[in-house]
């Protein structure tokens, strides 16, 4: 006779095996992505998601689609990531970056601001930099400069933020 405890132990064990296998697929996908083997990366991220959906796998799948120029699909994957874990900041920043690439600066700003308040995010400098880009394209040079400087404060080696500041200075002085 099977006890409730045995069933629970089996379900926990099964879940842990699926998570480990999903993590393995995620790592394979990431390495394929680094090699620019995007079809393999997509396949492996999708396998990871089928086994155990995570915000990370959806976000990185979206990132892979962005390399292929499929920004709408990338945005959809980021929305799926947010559904899985609304505290994960990466998909908010990525949506903002993809919207900027599409020229939708006003639409990008709320996503980037959400990234700045996300509980689970380690790269706030990216969100500040992207907010700077959005503000610059909107013609709000002072706020653009403020966000570029903040990105550089958070990550002093982030040279692209330094270059953006220098670019803004040159543009405003001419």
C-alpha positions in Angstrom: 0.0 0.0 0.0 1.4 3.4 -1.0 1.4 6.1 1.5 0.9 9.8 1.1 4.5 10.3 2.1 5.8 7.9 -0.6 3.8 9.7 -3.2 5.1 13.1 -2.1 8.7 11.8 -2.1 8.2 10.4 -5.6 6.8 13.7 -6.9 9.6 15.7 -5.3 12.2 13.3 -6.8 10.6 13.6 -10.2 10.5 17.4 -10.0 14.2 17.6 -9.0 15.2 15.3 -11.9 13.2 17.5 -14.3 14.8 20.6 -12.9 18.3 19.1 -13.3 17.6 18.1 -16.8 16.1 21.5 -17.6 19.2 23.2 -16.2 21.4 20.9 -18.4 19.4 21.9 -21.5 19.7 25.6 -20.4 23.5 25.3 -20.2 23.6 23.6 -23.6 21.5 26.3 -25.1 23.6 29.1 -23.6 26.8 27.5 -25.0 25.2 27.1 -28.4 24.1 30.7 -28.3 27.7 31.8 -27.5 28.8 29.8 -30.6 26.1 31.6 -32.6 24.4 28.3 -33.2 21.0 30.0 -32.7 18.8 27.1 -34.0 20.4 24.7 -31.5 20.1 27.4 -28.7 16.4 27.8 -29.5 15.9 24.0 -29.5 17.6 23.6 -26.2 16.0 26.6 -24.5 12.6 25.2 -25.6 13.5 21.8 -24.2 14.5 23.4 -20.9 11.1 25.3 -20.8 9.2 22.1 -21.5 10.9 20.3 -18.7 10.7 23.1 -16.1 9.7 26.6 -17.2 11.9 29.4 -15.7 12.0 33.1 -16.3 15.7 32.7 -17.2 15.0 30.2 -20.0 12.3 32.4 -21.5 14.4 35.5 -21.3 17.4 33.9 -22.9 15.2 32.3 -25.5 14.0 35.8 -26.3 17.6 37.1 -26.4 18.4 34.4 -29.0 15.4 35.5 -31.1 16.7 39.1 -30.9 20.0 38.0 -32.5 17.9 36.7 -35.4 16.1 40.0 -35.7 12.8 38.5 -34.4 12.1 41.2 -31.9 8.4 40.6 -31.6 9.0 36.9 -30.7 11.8 38.1 -28.3 9.3 40.4 -26.6 6.7 37.6 -26.3 9.3 35.3 -24.6 10.1 38.1 -22.2 6.4 38.5 -21.3 6.3 34.8 -20.6 9.3 35.2 -18.4 7.5 37.9 -16.4 4.5 35.6 -16.0 6.8 32.9 -14.5 8.6 35.3 -12.2 7.6 39.0 -12.1 10.5 39.8 -9.7 13.2 38.8 -12.4 14.5 42.1 -13.8 16.2 40.9 -17.0 13.0 40.5 -19.2 11.9 44.1 -18.3 15.2 45.5 -19.4 15.3 43.3 -22.5 11.7 44.4 -23.6 12.8 48.0 -23.1 15.9 47.4 -25.3 13.9 45.7 -28.0 11.3 48.5 -28.0 14.1 51.0 -28.4 15.4 49.1 -31.3 11.9 49.3 -32.8 11.8 53.1 -32.2 9.1 52.8 -29.5 10.9 54.9 -26.9 7.8 56.0 -24.9 6.7 52.4 -24.7 10.2 51.2 -23.5 10.4 53.6 -20.5 7.9 51.8 -18.2 9.6 48.5 -18.8 13.0 49.9 -18.0 11.7 51.6 -14.9 10.3 48.3 -13.8 13.7 46.7 -14.3 15.1 49.3 -11.9 12.6 48.2 -9.2 12.9 44.4 -9.8 13.8 42.5 -6.7 15.8 39.9 -8.6 18.1 41.8 -10.9 21.9 42.3 -10.7 22.5 44.5 -13.7 20.8 47.8 -12.9 23.4 49.6 -15.0 21.9 48.1 -18.2 18.5 49.4 -17.3 19.9 52.9 -16.6 21.9 52.9 -19.8 18.8 51.9 -21.8 16.7 54.5 -20.0 19.4 57.0 -21.1 19.1 55.8 -24.7 15.3 56.2 -24.6 15.5 59.6 -23.0 18.1 60.7 -25.5 15.9 59.6 -28.4 13.0 61.4 -26.8 15.1 64.6 -26.7 15.4 64.7 -22.9 19.2 65.2 -22.8 19.4 66.0 -19.1 17.6 62.8 -18.0 19.6 60.8 -20.6 22.8 62.2 -19.1 21.6 61.4 -15.6 20.9 57.7 -16.5 24.2 57.3 -18.3 26.1 58.7 -15.3 24.2 56.4 -13.0 25.0 53.4 -15.2 28.7 54.3 -15.0 28.4 54.8 -11.2 27.0 51.3 -10.8 29.5 49.7 -13.2 32.6 51.9 -13.7 34.0 49.6 -16.4 30.9 50.0 -18.5 32.6 51.9 -21.3 29.5 52.2 -23.5 28.0 54.5 -20.9 31.1 56.6 -20.8 31.0 56.9 -24.6 27.3 57.9 -24.5 28.1 60.6 -22.0 30.9 61.9 -24.2 28.7 61.8 -27.2 26.0 63.8 -25.4 28.5 66.4 -24.3 29.8 66.8 -27.9 26.2 67.1 -29.2 25.1 69.7 -26.7 28.3 71.8 -27.0 27.9 72.1 -30.8 
